[in-house]
Amino acid sequence: MEQEKVWYPYHSPFDPCPPITVKTYSTPPNQYIHYQPMHLPQYPPMEALMRGTLWPALFSPYISKNC
């Protein structure tokens, strides 16, 4: 499941600002899992602490756009 979505905003020919042709946004994986299914795979305890979740299906990495 792709977490980053792409949006192409409308740009008017009369807009005085320079156009932003592509915008991206991310959607968290918990929006697609309505209930917790049984027997989901789990990270080992130390890896779960580093990732912030016990279940790989709910892991959503933060990627800074400033770099």
C-alpha positions in Angstrom: 0.0 0.0 0.0 1.5 3.3 -1.1 1.4 5.9 1.7 2.4 8.9 -0.3 -0.2 10.3 -2.7 0.3 12.9 -5.5 -2.1 15.7 -6.3 -1.9 18.1 -9.3 -3.5 21.4 -8.4 -5.3 23.6 -10.9 -3.3 26.6 -12.0 -5.2 29.5 -13.5 -3.6 31.5 -16.4 -4.5 34.6 -14.4 -2.8 33.5 -11.2 -0.1 36.1 -10.3 1.9 33.5 -8.2 4.3 31.0 -9.7 2.5 27.6 -10.1 3.0 24.7 -7.8 2.6 21.8 -10.3 2.7 18.8 -8.0 1.9 18.4 -4.3 2.4 15.3 -2.3 0.8 14.2 1.0 0.9 11.0 3.0 -1.9 9.0 4.5 -1.4 7.0 7.6 -1.9 3.2 7.3 -4.5 3.1 10.1 -7.0 4.8 7.8 -7.1 1.6 5.7 -7.4 -1.0 8.6 -10.9 -0.7 10.1 -10.4 -3.3 12.8 -7.4 -5.3 14.0 -7.3 -8.6 12.2 -6.2 -11.7 14.2 -2.6 -13.0 13.8 -1.0 -9.9 12.4 2.8 -10.2 12.2 4.7 -8.5 15.0 8.1 -6.8 15.3 10.4 -8.1 18.0 10.1 -6.0 21.2 13.2 -3.9 20.7 12.5 -3.2 17.0 8.9 -2.3 17.9 10.2 0.3 20.4 12.4 1.8 17.7 9.6 1.9 15.1 6.9 3.1 17.5 4.5 0.3 16.7 4.2 -3.4 17.3 2.7 -4.2 13.9 4.5 -3.8 10.5 1.2 -3.1 8.9 0.8 0.1 10.9 4.4 1.4 10.5 4.6 4.7 8.7 8.1 6.2 8.4 8.7 9.9 8.6 10.6 11.3 5.7 11.7 14.9 6.0 11.2 17.0 2.9 13.8 19.6 4.1 16.8 17.4 3.0 
